[in-house]
Amino acid sequence: MIRSNLATVLKDKNMTTQEVHEKSGISRNTLRLMIKNESKGVQFETLNKLVEVLNCSVEDIVNYVPDSISFSFFNQDVNTYLKYKTESFDVIKQIQYEINDNHVFISNLIDGEYLIKQLTKIHKRMMDIFCYLLVSHLIEHEKLSRDVTTVIVIHEMLTHEIPSIPNISTVVNVTDGKPDESALSHFFEIVYLDGKDKEVQMEDGKVNITFEWSDQ
């Protein structure tokens, strides 16, 4: 995404919003939105005025920062939660599910279906990575037996409206009480190779994705 560094430039130049407004004619509201990175777009004329008044380059004022998303799971009391963070927001949503032997039925992600759509917009295999990480969390917290060799995660209720995910479930292979790392690495590689400037990594139970949006 394109991010504004106007707040930093003003601090470095020891200038106030009012001073820039008076010298450039740019509205205070436009400057405020740029400072808070809430602007939906910036006109070339506005950038030209800022460059002149602040005696700097366009690259000093705006620059490109890759989008990023990270997610992980944690327990609170008896409930399991998804922690989901992007460049612009940080949310926690409760996951509702049932376990029957080696089957995990995800019935709901309370008020969080759009988060799944965000993940699957990055790549359709992100749901598989999501399920692998969830199974890892459930085994670690002894909600699933470490003796299972296969766990089937049924996620139809979350993904049935997402055309890019034709399957209603993800099969998670488990070895020595942990989801198969080679399979997980394979999914990471698929996302990396199929996507546009995408990178997926996992560390300490958290998946981190850096990407550019594309129409997958």
C-alpha positions in Angstrom: 0.0 0.0 0.0 1.0 3.6 -0.4 1.7 5.3 2.9 2.1 8.9 3.8 5.2 10.0 5.8 3.9 13.6 6.1 3.9 13.5 9.9 7.6 12.5 10.0 8.5 15.2 7.4 6.7 17.9 9.4 8.5 16.9 12.5 11.9 16.8 10.8 11.2 20.3 9.2 9.8 21.6 12.6 6.7 22.8 10.8 3.0 22.7 11.9 -0.1 21.7 9.9 -1.2 25.3 10.1 2.0 26.6 8.6 1.8 24.2 5.7 -1.8 25.1 5.1 -1.0 28.8 5.0 2.0 28.4 2.7 0.5 25.9 0.3 -3.2 26.5 0.4 -3.9 22.8 1.0 -6.9 22.3 3.3 -6.3 21.4 6.9 -8.6 18.4 6.5 -6.5 17.1 3.6 -3.3 17.5 5.6 -4.9 15.8 8.6 -6.0 12.8 6.6 -2.5 12.4 5.1 -0.9 12.7 8.5 -3.1 10.0 9.9 -2.8 7.8 6.7 -6.6 7.9 6.3 -6.6 9.6 2.9 -8.2 7.7 0.0 -6.0 9.4 -2.6 -3.7 12.3 -3.1 -3.8 14.6 -6.2 -0.5 15.4 -8.0 -1.2 19.1 -7.4 -1.2 18.5 -3.7 2.1 16.5 -3.8 3.6 19.3 -5.9 2.7 21.9 -3.4 4.0 19.9 -0.5 7.3 19.2 -2.3 7.8 23.0 -2.8 6.7 24.1 0.6 8.6 21.4 2.5 11.7 21.4 0.2 11.7 17.7 -0.1 11.1 14.9 -2.7 7.9 13.0 -3.4 9.5 9.9 -2.0 10.0 11.7 1.3 6.2 12.3 1.5 4.8 9.0 0.2 6.3 5.6 -0.2 5.2 2.1 -1.0 4.9 -0.4 1.9 3.9 -4.0 1.1 0.6 -5.1 2.7 1.0 -7.6 5.5 -1.2 -9.9 7.5 -0.4 -12.1 10.5 -2.6 -14.5 12.3 -2.4 -16.9 15.2 -4.5 -18.7 17.8 -4.7 -18.6 21.5 -6.9 -19.9 24.3 -8.8 -17.9 26.9 -10.7 -19.9 29.5 -12.2 -22.8 27.4 -12.5 -20.8 24.2 -10.2 -20.6 21.2 -9.6 -17.2 19.5 -8.1 -16.1 16.3 -5.7 -13.1 16.5 -5.6 -11.3 13.2 -3.4 -8.3 12.5 -2.9 -6.1 9.4 -1.2 -2.8 8.6 -4.5 -1.0 9.6 -6.2 -3.0 12.3 -5.7 -5.6 15.0 -8.7 -7.8 15.9 -9.5 -10.9 18.0 -12.4 -13.2 17.1 -13.7 -16.3 18.9 -13.8 -19.5 16.9 -16.7 -21.8 17.4 -16.1 -25.5 16.6 -16.9 -29.0 17.6 -14.6 -32.0 17.7 -15.7 -35.6 17.0 -12.8 -38.1 17.0 -10.5 -36.8 14.2 -13.0 -34.3 12.8 -13.1 -30.6 13.6 -16.3 -28.8 12.5 -15.8 -25.1 12.4 -19.3 -23.7 12.9 -18.5 -20.0 13.2 -15.9 -17.3 13.5 -17.9 -14.8 15.5 -18.3 -11.6 13.4 -15.2 -12.6 11.5 -16.2 -14.2 8.2 -14.7 -11.2 6.4 -11.3 -12.1 7.8 -11.5 -15.4 6.1 -12.4 -13.7 2.9 -9.4 -11.4 3.3 -7.1 -14.4 3.7 -8.5 -16.3 0.8 -8.3 -13.2 -1.4 -4.5 -13.4 -0.9 -4.6 -17.0 -2.1 -7.2 -19.9 -2.1 -4.7 -22.2 -0.3 -4.6 -19.8 2.7 -7.6 -21.7 4.2 -5.4 -24.9 4.2 -2.7 -23.0 6.1 -5.3 -21.7 8.5 -6.5 -25.2 9.2 -3.0 -26.6 9.7 -2.3 -23.9 12.2 -5.6 -24.5 14.0 -5.0 -28.2 14.3 -1.5 -27.5 15.6 -3.0 -25.3 18.3 -5.7 -27.8 19.2 -3.2 -30.6 19.6 -0.9 -28.4 21.7 -3.7 -27.6 24.0 -4.8 -31.2 24.2 -8.2 -30.7 22.5 -7.1 -33.2 19.9 -5.2 -36.4 20.7 -1.5 -36.4 19.8 -2.0 -40.0 18.5 -4.1 -38.9 15.5 -2.5 -39.3 12.1 -5.1 -37.4 10.1 -7.5 -34.6 11.1 -10.3 -33.4 8.8 -11.3 -29.8 9.3 -14.8 -29.1 8.0 -15.0 -25.4 7.2 -18.0 -25.3 4.8 -20.0 -22.9 7.0 -17.1 -20.3 6.7 -16.2 -20.8 3.1 -19.3 -21.9 1.2 -19.8 -18.4 -0.2 -16.2 -18.1 -1.4 -16.0 -19.3 -5.1 -12.2 -19.9 -5.0 -12.6 -22.6 -2.3 -14.6 -25.5 -3.9 -13.7 -27.9 -1.1 -15.7 -28.0 2.2 -12.8 -29.4 4.2 -9.1 -29.6 4.6 -7.3 -32.8 5.4 -4.4 -32.2 7.9 -1.8 -34.9 8.1 -0.2 -35.3 11.6 3.2 -36.9 12.4 4.5 -37.3 16.0 1.8 -35.1 17.4 2.4 -32.2 14.9 0.9 -31.3 11.6 3.1 -32.4 8.7 5.6 -29.6 8.2 6.4 -30.7 4.7 2.8 -30.3 3.6 2.6 -26.9 5.3 5.8 -25.9 3.5 4.3 -27.1 0.3 1.3 -24.8 0.8 3.6 -21.9 1.5 5.5 -22.6 -1.7 2.3 -22.7 -3.7 1.3 -19.3 -2.3 4.7 -17.9 -3.1 5.0 -19.3 -6.6 1.4 -18.5 -7.7 1.1 -15.1 -6.1 2.4 -11.7 -7.0 5.2 -10.6 -4.6 3.8 -12.8 -1.8 5.8 -14.3 1.0 4.5 -16.6 3.7 6.4 -17.5 6.9 5.6 -19.1 10.2 7.4 -18.5 13.5 6.3 -19.3 17.1 2.9 -20.5 15.9 2.1 -17.3 13.9 1.8 -17.1 10.2 3.1 -13.9 8.6 2.1 -12.9 5.0 3.5 -10.1 3.0 1.8 -9.5 -0.3 0.4 -7.3 -3.0 -3.4 -7.6 -3.7 -4.3 -9.3 -6.9 -7.5 -10.6 -8.5 -7.2 -14.3 -7.6 
